[in-house]
Amino acid sequence: MDYLPVLDRLPGLIHCPFWTGSSVWITDLFWTPWMLLTSSPSRSLTLADAVQSPSTPLTLQQTKNLFQSAARQGNDEVAAMKANLSVDLLMTLQTPHSAPSEPWAPRESQFLNVPLCHNTNKPRVAVLQISPEVTELWRSPLTSAPLTPSGAGTQRLRWPRLQRFYRQNECCDWLKEYKMRHRVGIQIRRTVESISKRFFTEVPCVGQVLGDSFAEIESLGMPEHFCEDELLFILNSDERKSLTLKYYAKKILYFLRQQNILKHLKTFLEQPAEQQSALEGAVLVDQYCNPLADVTLDSISAQLDEMAEKVKKMLRIKNPSHPSLRIAQGDHFVIEDFELQRQVVCALNSVLYEQLQYKGNEFDYYNPFNSYIHQVLLCRTGIPISLSVLYMTLAHKLGVQLEPVNFPNHFLLRWCQKPRGSEDIYDFVYIDAFGKGKQLTAKECEYLIGHQVTADYYSAISTTEVLLRMVGNLLNIGKRGEGNEKSYQLLRDSLDLYLTISPDNVQYLLLQARLYFHLGIWPEKVLDILQHIQALDPSQHGAVGYLVQHTLEHIQHKKHPVTPEVKRRSASEHLEVKYSVGLIMKHKRSGYNCVIYGWDPKCTMSQEWITTMRVHQLSNGAKQPFYNVLVQDGTCRYAAQENLEPHSGPLEIGHPEVGRYFTEFADTHYVANEELQTRYPEDMNETLGTVQELYNRLTPGSGSQEQASATDQTDHQATPV
């Protein structure tokens, strides 16, 4: 229910900022039938008195339940709104030192004085005086701790993540903030709920971002942190429910965070080259490819500061007067003496590779995690460029100037052995961060790649070029992918980054247009990209013309959506279909676990696919029912009926696309969402009947659930569905 109009009807609800510690007038807020506020108007009560019965203290949860109960009994919008506000106010003022299950301690200093008065022109008014102690608790860092499960015994505020957006001494209008956050929450939820209906048939199973649908979120004009907070609220709700809502909320949050990171990247690229940090650039790349992870420049820098302190500790043992020991965090100091530099490099190698055990990831070289700086720090493995950024940053913190070298196939660092300004490649030592800090001559570098190179490849490069090399590695990994959701998403992300850094690269612009066209998304953007390519390089008119023609056809097709095919089990051509959507299955031959999200009465794949997959070797061939299944390993497969059997012990399927088709995991099966049920209208009843028969969860004549014995499960598993 939208309570905002009700808020506007409450006269004089709040007449001054809420977080200032001054008096707050709240009209008719706490006047619900059950409360003990019918005493003499002259009596002064604490808030603890108001929410407790005379003998038994109420917990915070009990207080909340009483408020909500009063709202339900009154069946009145105004009462409901008052209850909602009251719960928020109570939860906000609850001391963070008390667990939600503990009674409210009636200590006046921690709560509010509530002098009651009577006004003939208005309903009774409660004047709430916020004590300084409560104000301080509200502003305390303790109240901004991460949201934790209710059983953990820590305080839960209604919107705990928002507190960091308000400065300690800032004067805020609580009612205005409440109304805006409430309005944003309603609009975000409506937008997320509508996406499934509009894009269910259109989005391929790879689950890529939904393109122009996100314009609705951006057009709200609301504070960005309110939008993100509502999306996080959806994602943090019951794990097994609202799966479709969470599926699209996650995609929207992914998109919004990426847009914000791109803004920071553009600002970073506009800085003078000497002010650009390779570490900050690497963090931005990491954040863009992992927008839902908690990766910040501050946290990464703090970890590197700790590593630098370890190096200083080792330096102190060998040279207590070393100038690096006097460098404070954030200082920019360069050691000129070569011998002192050598001591730093030796200590750095010892700490990084011997003490902390960092190494090059030779066994899983093409894992994108090797390029993400937070994963490099976590796993202590990486590829040449990521380890070089780490090594170079640590050296800079200790006063040694190293430069990045864009050596082919193996990124290196160079360390000048002569006075500054020399560009002779033989005046440098080249450091292989991937090879445990091994120091190489120019000639030895060629042995790494097996052939000679020109002197240009030994030159130092800018931070922008380092980022292009790093993103280029991710691009190549994405192109090597298996055509699943992860590889497509990596390819999209790395293309976005590359074209943000180098927007006129025709090769990658064309690749981006082809990728979007292949995935069937964002056709309007495809046309914009193609127009840009044509302006940059008219010789590409052939490829551009082909894509323009087919993209226009796609746009025209979107204007006339096809009515979804409805498959009824009762139809004569579907009588051989044994299983239904939502059932959790196991593949008899491959052994993988999966959930059914669609079926065909017979194989509908091409003859080439049928031959490649050797379908003719099956006893029933291609004329038996085939099922679309989401597999535990994240793939989507098309399986023959004779190869599937109901799982003996149903379990959740950890596939990223589950939420696209199902709204809930119900212990024994998945519940299809509205869109999937429209296409298979008779399957849910079939699924419910099947799981009851298979797992014997329901006892005849009662609604209680019982766990079937292992013997019963085995017997039922062998019985045809």
Salt bridges, closest charged atoms under 4 A:
ASP8 OD1 - LYS179 NZ 2.46
ASP28 OD2 - LYS82 NZ 3.20
ASP88 OD1 - ARG158 NH1 3.40
GLU202 OE2 - LYS558 NZ 3.94
GLU216 OE2 - ARG198 NH1 2.70
GLU228 OE2 - ARG257 NH2 2.88
ASP229 OD1 - ARG161 NE 2.94
ASP229 OD2 - ARG181 NH2 3.10
GLU230 OE1 - ARG181 NH2 2.88
GLU230 OE2 - ARG189 NH2 3.22
ASP286 OD2 - HIS374 ND1 2.69
ASP305 OD1 - LYS397 NZ 2.75
GLU309 OE2 - LYS312 NZ 3.69
GLU336 OE2 - ARG420 NH2 3.36
GLU339 OE2 - ARG342 NH2 2.57
GLU403 OE1 - ARG414 NE 2.79
GLU423 OE1 - ARG414 NH2 3.42
ASP432 OD1 - HIS410 NE2 2.73
GLU446 OE1 - LYS443 NZ 3.48
ASP504 OD1 - HIS532 NE2 3.13
ASP600 OD1 - LYS567 NZ 2.45
ASP633 OD2 - ARG637 NH2 2.96
GLU652 OE2 - ARG240 NE 3.46
ASP667 OD1 - ARG240 NH1 2.39
GLU674 OE1 - LYS197 NZ 3.96
GLU682 OE2 - ARG568 NH1 3.95
ASP683 OD1 - ARG569 NH1 3.50
